Amino acid sequence: MGTVQRSDEVLEALRAHAKRITAPKRAVIEVLVHAHDHLTADEVTKQVQALRPDVSPSTVYRILEELDDLDLVVHSHTGHGAAVYHLAGASHSHVTCEGCHTTFEVPSEIYDRLARELLATQGFELNRHHVALSGLCEHCRGSHS
């Protein structure tokens, strides 16, 4: 899937899959489009309910699942807390610090090399979006020295 950045692109992709465009779905998409970071389902729900108080958490979860199934949204497990969601787009992966729990985006080239090596040597196909690698960031490594 190419980069998805605007609401109309997501709505167009939904129409291409013959999916209904509902007011709650529009609200979820707007929240994700305007997010400055990856959001948990609870954070998406709170922001959607600020726009549309009538939208239930279960509706938000169903919409996130539908968008994920259509590869319009990516969810990742970053090693601490709930899964986070963001619109599909520029390819990147995540690493999470075990000390301060900060999650960093990693350029795709780094994970691409790892994925090729795992496939070539282990026959293992990496799902790079789903899980973050963990370790210690520069700051936390310095404080443990």
Secondary structure, 3 states (H helix, E strand, C coil): CCCCCCHHHHHHHHHHCCCCCCHHHHHHHHHHHHCCCCEEHHHHHHHHHHHCCCCCHHHHHHHHHHHHHCCCEEEEECCCCCCEEEECCCCEEEEEECCCCCEEEEEHHHHHHHHHHHHHHHCCCCCCCCECEEECCHHHHHHCC
